[in-house]
């Protein structure tokens, strides 16, 4: 419950201090098939792949390596996650991605699995993408 609440609060704060990224505006102008395929990739394929890579491999490989391994693992994983999203241009988006990843790292460590982080990641991406597609006024 608390991770989901934290993600909702994070999204509300992000929306208050940021606007849509340039590539997101372009998404709303695509033809239906392109929108459908991009939405499928961003809402399902990317979250699963990213969770396996970042929380499954990178974070998992750092847990248990010293006194501060969990904290350093969260920081390294979250920095890599945020930097990997090169399509974003706004600094506030980088901060959002870092905090989002940190929350998912904590959820991964507490749940001891990837299923809950994957579900939260899918819900986050779906919230953003569907909000963008349905709020487009063009």
N, C-alpha and C positions, 0 to 999 in steps of 0.2 A: 504493500500500500504506500509506504513512504517513498520508495523510489519513483513510483508513478506520480505521486504528488510533487516531488522535487522536479521531475521532468516537465510537468504542467506549469509550475511556477517559473522554471527556466525559460520555457517557450513564451510565456506571457511577458516576461522581462525582455526577452530578445525582440519580440514583436514591438514592444514599446520604444525600443532604442534603435531599431533598424527597419529598413525597407527590403523589398525583394531584391535579390541579387540579379545582375543583368541576364545571366543564363536562364534564370527562372522565368523572367518575362518572355524570353524566347520560347520556352516550353509551351506557354499558353497559346502561341500562334502556330503551333504545328498541326498537321493534319491528324485526323482521328487515329489512324493506324500507328503513326509515330508516337502520339501521346500515349496510346495504349501500351506499346512496347517499352517506352521509356518509363512509364508508371510501373509496369511489371518489374522492370529491372531495378528501379530505385526503391520500390516498396518491398520486394521479396528477395531478389538475387543479391543485391548489394549488402543488405543487412546481414544475411546469412554468411556471405563470404567475409565481410569485415569482422564479424564476431569470431569466426573461426581463426582468422589471421591475428587480430589484435588481442581479444580477450582469451582465445583458446591457445594461441601459440606464444605471442610476445609476452603477455602478462603472465601466463602460466610458467614460462621459462624463467621469469625473474622471482617468483615466489619461493621463499626458502633459502635465498642466497644472502644471508647476513641479517644484521639487526634491523635495518630499515628497508629490507627488500620489498615489502608490500608497498610502502610509500613511494620508493623510487620506481618500482614497477608501474604503479598507477601514473606517476608523472611521465615516465618514458613512453608508456603506451599511449597516454592521452596526447602528448606532444606529437608523436608519430601519427596518430589518428587525425589530429587537426591539420598537420602539415600535409598529409596525404590528400586532403580535399582541396586540390589546387584550383578548382573551378570557382571558389569563393574569393571575393576581393575585399570585403569589408573586415576591418579588424575585430569588430564586435562579433562577427560570425566565427572567427578563429577562437575567441573566448568562449562562445557558446559551444562549439565543437569540443573544446578542451574539457569544459565542465560536464557536458553530456557524456563524454567518454569516461571521465572520472566516476560519474554515477554508475555507469555500466560496469566499470571495473569493480566497484564495491559490491554491486549486485552479484557479479560473477563470483567473487570471493566468498560472499555469504551464502549463496545458493549452491556453491560447489559444482556448478554446471553452466552450460551455455544456453539452455532453453529460455530462461527468464530474460537474460540480456537480449537474445534474438527477438523475442516477442516485443519487448520494450522498444527495440530499435525499429522493428517493422511498424509498430504503432506510431512512433515519432515520425518516421519518414512518410507514412500514409497521411498523418495529420497535416504535415507541411505540403505535400504534393496535392492532395485532394482540396485542401484549403486554397491553394494557388489556382488550381484548375477551375474550381467552382466560383472563385471570386473574380475571375477574369471578366472584364467588362467589354472586351472586344468582340 
